[in-house]
Amino acid sequence: METRFLVFDTREEVVTTLRELERDGVDASAITVMSSEPLHIDWIGSTGGSSRVSPAKSRIAGFAIAGGVLGATLATLLTVVTSKQVGIVTGGMPVVSPWAFGIIVFELTMLGAILAALGRMVFESGLLIKTTSENYDDAVSEGKIVVEVRGSERERG
């Protein structure tokens, strides 16, 4: 198996090369693009003759909503249980008042949404993975864009 490393200076050169590789019949799974910053390339490989494929959808929004709902639920339970356990004399007023505890519920709802979104973002970005690419090229640390193409000439022909 032959592995080639192609080094580029600009995003446009990379996109042009990816399209050429697609025309040559190189499988998308045999291509790795390495960069020191996000490129936002909408080319993911050949699917039905089209090189424009929408990237995988993020689930961060769903996790933020679930974290907010969980935070609101826990805040409501916290305020209700705490108010009833303390035994405050309220002179006939309700022990649990939505106006008094609304701020606590709001703050814990936001905290839950933020922590869930942050956790999912760290997971989706792959920051928890402790492995490094064995084929990492030093040109990436110099600000270049590297395209790794795996496979032999016979496989691409």
Secondary structure, 3 states (H helix, E strand, C coil): CCEEEEEECCHHHHHHHHHHHHHCCCCHHHEEEECCCCCCCCEEEEECCEEECCCCCCCHHHHHHHHHHHHHHHHHHHHHHHHHHHCCCCCCCCCCCHHHHHHHHHHHHHHHHHHHHHHHHHHHHCCCCCCCCCCCCHHHHHCCEEEEEECCHHHHC
